[in-house]
């Protein structure tokens, strides 16, 4: 899937890149074509301007001829006007000298104009070969009429006739070879008319083809482009001259001539609009831009298509680099992601698999329990497995677990058609998930599993080991909505515990026992306790301790309370056992230390804080106590109450704690004294300051004579050791009277006040 995603991404990038290039190509090519169009149009304008200049020169000569004829009409000189020939020819020569680049020119009159009726007057001048002086050619004796001159047939043709639309018009000839100048020339002719629109003759100018070529050759479009100029007979007048490959130039010239471009333009238009077409010569593609000039020629330029798209090359290269870089980065990232996915899959497998046996673990079991509504679960606990680990070591224990796992896996594989799943649970437990059985069938399955495990001994270093199991069974039918997946596991675990308590090898969980409800209650209180700690809703409350000699309250005992979000207050008895099981009691003790010290730092009374043996044995808790004593400097008003019934196993730790807090002026009290077995020898060595007599003795002190005698013995014992006494659970006046009678120093109970928050 990752490979497909990468492929789709790369294809998308390629498509996007291609679309971008195509769009850019179209945009840049269009811009480039506009630039080329402007350059070619500028060249066309230059050529048209040059052609217009040549046409203007020709028209000027026609005006000269018409002007001199008008003089004869004004003077009414009659047919003999030969006296005007000399000034006419001088004027003709003067004008020709002013025509830049003209090879020659002449005025060709009709018979009878400046001559006799049958004779044509045709002054025609050309530059000498050294192009320094104008020489008059003797054309009068060669041609009886200008219509016989070579230029007429090339420029006008034998079928030309004068008419109203020919006035002021200039006719262009194609390039032809002039025998007089012995070179290719171009002739422009313009008719001359008198006032009555009678044809007087023709004015002509002659130009060399080189003049046309020079104009075109000076126009540059692009680096490898070429320009051309064809006359109306589709003959090329220009030389490419920009490419060293003569054969290629000739091929281009021939191909252009083959196109007959003069037939595809409007030759009648003085400035034809640019037309375009494509041209392919060999392996090269060109775009042709061409139009008719003012002189009826075809001017154009050929631009290589590669140069039109040349602006795209840097973009293509950049785009290719970006594409290659992006694809490379994506491939690298994909390979890295693939590597990480493989690692995650391995970690996921590891999280669902037991490292030692390779069996699915408890997490996988809970996941598999999510699916079926009906199921049976057997939890197999190895009996006395800790003894195997203690006697032979953990390596031997692992060997036993592997052997049991192998037997259970083989057994589950042989059960057809039933589908059994084998799981390894923490410690020395295995689980088998099976379809829903009736009580008899699941009992028979448990018997088979037990015989499978203990039927054959497991050998460790040639030492036979006997392994037995206790099996708890639970069944689920029609799973209820919201029922947790681990409920079946909890029920099977309860069945294991009950089987061991009843000295049985296997037992089916009985919902009527009510153990599950007890677990649910514990879970409920555990969640409430954790939430109270996180929300800082565990608060110290204080119960007064009455001084029987001073007859006033001089001390307070600090007791923890849970304040619910709705304001209700829960006593410690409802959650202290859960706190101990969850190992939260140390955290609660530290919380009480901080809050109680802070509260009494601004008061004068003494206050007592309860400490369990676990608190005193925990170095972190002791460190927090010592830090509080040092920070608040109120150790002379602090009493630490140690539970005498807390199962103290190491009195040396108690001694060490007392020795650390005594220098701060703290006092030590033994709480609940008189319950169970009291070790008087240890009591003597602890250097305590107070003994709190347990409430079970004080509660019935006014009615129970035995309790009275026991309490009196405790008071006398304490007095002999100079230890002060406190009576707990003093709940009425009669009990308080007996307390005073016994000489107990302090009283505490409902009679003097319930625990409450101090203001």
N, C-alpha and C positions, 0 to 999 in steps of 0.2 A: 504493500500500500504506500509506503514511504517512497519507493522507487517510482510508482505511478504518479504520486504527487509531484515528485521532482521532474518527471518527464512532462507532465502537464504544465508545470511552471516554466520549464525551459522552452517548451513549444509556445506557450503564451508570450514569453519574452521575445522569442524569435519572431512571432507574428506581429507583436507590438513594434518591434524594431523594424521589421519589413514595412509595416504600414507607415511608420514614422519616416523611414527613408523614402518610400514612394511619395508620401505627401511632400516631404522636403524637396525631393527631386522635381516633382511637378511645380512646386512653388519657385524653387531656384531656377529651374529650366525656363519657366515662363518669364521670370525676371531677366534671365540671361538673354532670352530671345528678344525681349523688349529692348535690351541694351543693344543687341546686334541689329535689330530693326532700326533703331535710332541712328547707329553708325552708318548702316547701308543707306538709310534715307538721307543722312547728311552728305554722303558721297554722291547720291543721286542729285541732290540739290546743287552740289558743286558742278557736276557734269551738265545739269540743265542750265545752270548759270553760264557755264562756258559755251554751251550750244546757243543759248539766247544771245550771248555776245557776238558769236559768229553770225547768227541770223541778223543781228542788228547792224553789223558791218555791211552785210549784203543789202539790207534795206536802205542803208545810207547811200550806197552807190546807186541804187534805183532812184532815190530822191535826187541825186546829182543829175542823173540823166533826165529826169522829168523836169527839173528846174531849168536846165539849159534849153530844153525844148519849149518851155513856157516863154523863155526870152524871145525865141524866134517868133512865136505867136504874137507877143506884145508889140514887136517891132514890125510885124507884117513884112518880113524880109523875103517872103516867098520861098520858093524851093531852094534857092541858093543861100544856104546858111553855113557854107563851108568855113566862113571866117570864124565860127565858134568852135571849130574842131580843136585848135591849139589850146585855147583856155580850157576846153572840156577835158582834153587829155592831161593837161597840167593838174587840173582839179582831181582827176582820177588818180594820177600818180601820188598827189599829196595825201589823198585819203588812204591809199594802199600803204603808204609809209607809216601811217598812224595805226594801221590794223596789226596788232601784235600777233606775230606768227603767221601772217598770211603769206602764201607762196605766190599768189598772183590774183588778178581780177580784171574784169572787163565789162564794157557796155556794148551790147549787141543789139543794134537798131534794125528796125524793119526797113526794107527798101523805101527810099523816098524821104527818110528822116536823116537830115544832115547829109543827104546824098541824092543822086538821081533816082528816078522812079524804079529803075531796074537794078540798082546797086545798093548793097547793104553796107552801112558804115559800122565797123566792128573793132574799135580799139581794145586790145587785150595786152596786158602787161604781166610779165613774170620776173621774178628775181633771177639774176644771173647765178651760175653755179656757186660763185663765192658768196652769194646772198648779200652783196653790197649795194648793187644798183638794179633798178627796174629797167627791163628791156621790153620794147614793143615787138610782139610777134606779128609777122606778116600773115595774118589770117584772112585779110580781104581778098588776096589772090588765091587762097586755098579753098575757101568755101564761098559759094554764091550766097548762102544764107546761114545764119547761126544754127539753123536746124540741122545743118550738115556737120556741125562740130561734134566731136565725140561726147563732150559733156552733156549735150542736149538729150541724146538717147539714154544716157545713164541717169540723168536727173528728172527729165520730164517725160521722155518717150515720144515716139512718132505720133501717137494718138492724142497728144495733149492739145487742147483748144482753149483759148482765153474765154473768160466769162466774168460775170460780176463777182463771183465768189473767189476769184483768184487774185484780186487786188490786195496788195500788201502781204501776200503770202510768200513764204520762203520754202523752196523745195530742196531736199537733200538727196544727193546721189549716194549710192554705195561706193565702196572703195574700188577704184579702177586704175589701170596703168595708163599714165599720161606719157605719150611719145615725146611731147615737147620737153618735159622735165625729166623723163626717164625714171620715174619713181611713182609709187602708189599715191594717189591723191584722192581728195574728197571735194566735190563742188557743190556750192550752194547757189541757188538761182532764185531771183525775185522779179516778177513781171513789172514793166514800166507802162504807165497809161497817161494819156493826155487828159485835158479837162473834160473832154467828151467821152471819156472812158474807152478811147481807141487804143489798142495795143501799140506801144511805141517800140517794144523790144524787151530784152532781158538784161538784168545786171547780175554778174556772177562773181563769186570769190572762190579761190582755190586754196586748199589746205592740205598739208601732208598728213598721212596716217599716223606718223610719229607724234604729232601734236595730240591726237586723240589718246594714243597709248600712254603718253606722259601723264595726262590727267588721271587716267584710271590707275596707273601704277603707283601713284602717290597716295592712294586710299588704302589704309590698313584696317581690317576689321578685328581679327584675332591673330595670334602668333603664326598659326599654320593655315590660315584661311587664304583664299585667292579671290581676285576680282577679274571680271571679264567684261568686254564690250563687243557686241555683235552688231553688224550693220543690218539693214533691212533684208539683205540677201543671205542672211545667216552666215556671214563670214566673220571670223574672229579678228578683231582689230588690236587686241591686247596680248602681251606676252606675260605669262605668270611670273617667271623670273625669281621666285622665292624658294624654289625647291631644287636641290642639286640633281634630283632624279628626273632627267629629261623624259624618259619613257613614261613616267607617271604623269608628268605635265601633259604630254601628248595624249595620253589616254583620257585625262580629264577634259581636255579641249575637244577631243572627238566625241566624247559622251555628251557634252553640252551642246555641240552642234547637232547631234542626233536628236536632241529633244525638240528642235524647231521652236525655240522659245518665242520667236517673233510672231508666231501664229497664235500664241496663247495670251497675248496682251493686246490692249487696245492701242494700236499704233496711231490712231487719230487723236488721242488725248495728249496734250503737251506734257503733262506730268502724270504718267500712269501710276496707279497705286501699286505698292509692292505685293508681289505674289510669292508664294513659297511652294516648294516641292522637295522631295527627297531624291538623292542621287547616290548610287552605290557603284564604286569603281574598285574592283578587286575585293579586298577585305575591309575597305574603308567606306564608312557611311558619311554622307554630307547632307546638309540642309541648304538649299538654294534660295536666295532672296533676290528677286529680279523685277524690273519694271521697264516700261518704254520711256525713253528720254524725250526731251523736247525736239530732238532732231530725228525722231523715229527709229532710233537705235535701241538695242536691248542692253541695259547695264545690269550687272548682278554680282553677287558675291557667294562663294561657297564656303561654309563653315563646317569643320569636322564635328560630328555629333559628340565625340569624346570631349572636345573643348567646351561644348555647350554644357555638358554635365561635369566639367572639371571641378566646379565648386563643391560638388558632392563628395569628392574623394576624401578630403580631410574629415568630413562628417561621417562617411562610411568607415574610415579607419578608426575614428573615435568611437563610433557606435559599435564596431566590431570589438574594440578593446573593452568597452563597457560591458558588452554582451559576454565576452569571454571571461572578464573579471567577475561579473555577477554570477554566471553559471559556475565558475570555479568556486566562488564563495558558497553558493548554494550547495554544490556537491560536497564541499568540505564540511559545511554545516550539517548536511544530510548524513554524511558518514559519521560525524560526531554524534548526531542524534541517534543514529542506528546503533552506534556503540553504547550510548547511554541507555537506549531502550533495552538492548540485550542485557546490560548490567542490571537495569531495573527488573527485567523479567527474572533474572537469576536471583536478585534479592527478594522478589515477590515469591518465587518458588521456595527460597530459603525461609521466608517468613511463614510459609504454609507447611514446611517440612521439618521434621525432627532431624537435627544434625547427626545424632548417633545412629539411629535405626533407619533413617530414610523414609519413615512412615509419615503420613499426614499428622499434623500436630493439633493442638486444641483449637487454634484459630480456624483451621480448616474444618474441624468438626462442627464448630458453631456455625460456620458458613453453610455446611451441608445440611444442618438441621433447619435452615430457613425454608427449604423447599418442600419436603413432604409434610402433609397434614397428619398422617399416621406413621408412627415409627416406634421401634423398640431400641433401647440403649442398655448395654451392659458395660459396667466399669469394673475392670479386673485389677485388684490391688495385691501386690506381692507381699506375703506375710514375712515379717522379720527380715526385710531386705536391708535395714540399717545394720543389722548384725553381720550380714555378709560383707558390707562395706567396711565395717569396723575390724572384722577379723582378717579379711583377705585383701582389703584395699579397694579403691575405686575402679581400678582396672578390671578386677574380678567382677565387680558390680556391673560394669559396662558389658562384660562378656555374658553375664546372666541375662541382662536386658536384651541383647542382640539375639540370644538363643530363643528367648520367649517370643520376641517379635517375629523371628523366622517361623516358629511353629504356628503362631496365630495367623500369619499371612498365608501359609500353606493350607491351613484349615479353612480359611475364608475362601480360598480359591477352589476348594473341592466341594463347596456347598452349592449345588445346582438343583433347582433353578433359583434358590434364594440368593440374594445379593447382599453380601456382608462387607462392611467397610471397617478396616482395622486402623486405629489411631494410637499415637503415643501421647500420653498426657504427662504433665510435669511430675518429676519424682519417679516413683515406682509403679505408676498406673498406666494401664492400657484401656482402650475403649473399643467396643464393637457396635457399630450402627447397623441395625437390621430392620426388615419390614415388621409391621405390626403382627405379633404372635398372640395366641391365647396364653393363659398362665401356665398351663401344663407344658406347652411347646417351648416357651422361653426358659422354663425351669430345666427341661431336658437339654437345651442348648448350653445352659450354664454348667450342667454336670459334665457335658462333653468337653467344654473348655477347661474345666478344672482337671479332668483326667488327662487331657492333652498336655497340660503344663507339668503336673506332678507325676505323670505316668512313667516318664523316663528321666533319670537323673541327668543333671548338667555337670560336665567335668571341667575342672579348672586345675591345670597342672597335675593331671592324673588324680585329682582329689574330687570324689563325687560330692555334689551339692544337692540337697533336697530342697525343692522350692514348692511352696503351697500358696494358694491364693484365696482371697475373699472377694466374692462377686456381688455387686449391687445391681439390681435390674429396675428399670422404669419403662413405662409404656405411655404413649401419647395417642389419643384417639380424637379426631375432629378438632384440630388445633383452633383455639379461639383467636379472634382478631386482637392484636396487641400483645399476645403472649410471647415473652422473650424466648430466644433460641436456647439460652443456657438454663432454662427452667428444668428441662429434662436431665441435663447434666447434674444440676443440684439435687434433684430427686434420686438419681442413681448413686450419688455420693452419700446422701443420707442413708440409703439402703445399705451401702458398704459399712458405714459406722454402726448401724443397727445390727447387721449380721455379726460383726465382731463382738458387740456388746452381748448378743444372745448366743455367742459361741457357735455360730452356724457358718457353713461354707458359702452359701448364697442366700439372698433374700430379695423378694420383690417389694418395691416401695409401696407403702399403704398410705393413701392420702388422708385417711381418717386419723393418723397419728398426730397431725398438726405441726409437725416440725417445719413444714414449708411456710406456714403462717409465721412461725417464730423467725425464720430467716427473712421473710418479707418485712417484718417489724424491725429487725436489726438493720436491714438495708434502708428502711425509711428513716430511722434515727441516724444512721451513718450519713445519709445525704443531708439531713437537717443540720447535723453538727458541722460538717464541712462547709456548708453554706453560711452558718453562723460565724465560723472562724474567718472565712473570706470576707464577710460583710462587717466584721468587727462588732458582732452582737453578743459576745461573751463578756459579761460585766461582773465586777466584784460587788457583792452585797455584804453587809456587815451586821453581825449579831452582838449585842452588848454583853459584856462580862462584868458582873456586879462584885465590888469589893465588900466583903461582909464586915470588915473592920471599919473602913471609912464610910460604909453605907452609901456608896455611889458607884456609878459606872466609870471604870478607869481603863478598860481595855475593850477591844473589839476583835472578834474572829472573822477573818475574810473568807467568804464562801462564794464560789463561782455560780453564776446563773446565766441561762440562755434567754435572751429577750427576742421573742418572735416578731415578725414584721407587723403583726396586728397589735402588738403591745403586751401580749401575754408573756409571763415569766415562767420558765421551766427550771425546776430544781436540778441539782447535779445528779441526784439518784436516777434520773431518767436517761442520762446519756453518759455517765462516767464509765460504765462497763464497756460501752461501745467505743469510747475514746481510748480505753486501755487496749482493746483488741486491734483498733486501727493504729495504735502507737501514736496517738495524738495527745496523750496525757502530758508528755514533756512540753509540747507546744503550749498547752493550756497553762501549765505551771509558770512558764516564762512570761506568758501574757499577764497572769495574776501578779507576778513579781513587779513587772513594770507599772501596772495600773495602781496597785496598792501602795507602793513606795511613793508614786506621784501624788496619790490622794493624801497620805498622812504626812507628807513633807511640810504641809501647811497647818497640821493639827498637833495637839500635845499628847493625845492618848497613845497608849501602847496598842500594837496590833499583832495578831498572830496569823501565820500562813501555814497551811498544811503541806507537808512534803512526804512523798512516798519513798520507800527504799530505792525504787527505780530512779527517782529524781536525784537522790543523793549519789547514786552510783553512776550517774551520767555526767561526764566531765563538762560538756557544753552547758548543761543546766547550772552546775555549780559555778562555772565561770560567769554566767549572767547574774547569779545571786551576788557574787563578790563584786562585780562591776556596779550593781545597784547600790550595795552598801557603801562603796567608795564614793559614788557620785552624789548620793543624797545625804550621807553623814547623819543618819538617824538610827544607827545600829543599836543604840541603847534602848530603843522603844520597839524593837523587833523580837518577836517570839516565833521560832520555827517549831511547829508541831509535827512530830514523827509518829507515824502509825505503829503502835506496838504490835498490832495483829497483822502487819503487812508481810509477814514471811521473811524476816531478815535472815539472810544466809551468811553474810560477811560483816560482822560488827566492826572489823578494822576500818571499813569504808565509812561507817558512822563516826568512829573516833576521829578520822582524818577530817571529815566535814566540820565536826564541832570545833576542832582545833583551829580551823581556818576562819570560822565566823565569830568565835569568842573574843578575839582581839578587837572586833568592832563593837563590843558591848552587847551582843545578841544573847538572848536567852533560849534555852532548849526545853521543850515540853514533850512528854510522852502521851500520845492521844490514845483513847479507848483502853486505858489501863484497867486490867481486871477481867478482860475477855480471854478465854482460852488459857493457854499455858504462858505464864509470865516468867521470864528469865531474870531473877533477882540479881544473879551474879553479874550479868551484863549491865543491868540497870545501875548497879553500884559503880561500874567503871565508866559510864557514859557522862558523868558530871552534868546531869540534867537539873533544871531549875523548877520545873512544874510537872506534876502528874495530873492528867485529866481523867477522872474516874468515869468509866463507861456508863452510859445512860441506862443500860440494862440493870445496873445495881441501884442507881439513883431514882429511877422512875417509880419504884414501889417501896421506897425507903420508909415511908410512913406506915406501911402495912405489912411488909415482909421482914420478919425479925432476922432471918438468915442473911438477907441482903444488908441489914443494918450491921450485923456482926462483921461480915466480910469488909464492908466499907470502913468500919472503925479500925480494923486491922491494917488496912491500906493507909489510913490517915496516920496511925501511930508509926507505921514503918517509914512513911515519908517524913514525919516530923523528926524522927530519930536521925534522918539523913539531911535534915535542914532543907527539905524539898517542899515547896508550897503546893497546895492541892486545889483542884478546880472540880466542882460538881457539875456534870452535864445533865440536860433534860430535867431541869427544875421547872415543873409545870404548874405548881400550886403553892399555896401558903403553908400547908401542913408539911410538904416535902422540904420547903425552905427552913421551917422550924427545926426539923431533924438535922438538916445540913449545918445550921448554926450550933446545934447541940453537939455535933461531932467535931466542931472546930475547923471545918473546911474553910479555906481562905477565900475562895471565890465561887460564885454561883452563875450558871448560864442556862438559859432555857426560855420557854414560852412565858413564864411568870415575869420575866424582866424584859422581854422583847423578842419579837421574831426578826430574822434577817431582813434588812431593808437597805435601800440605797441612801447613803449619807449625802446631805445637801452641802 
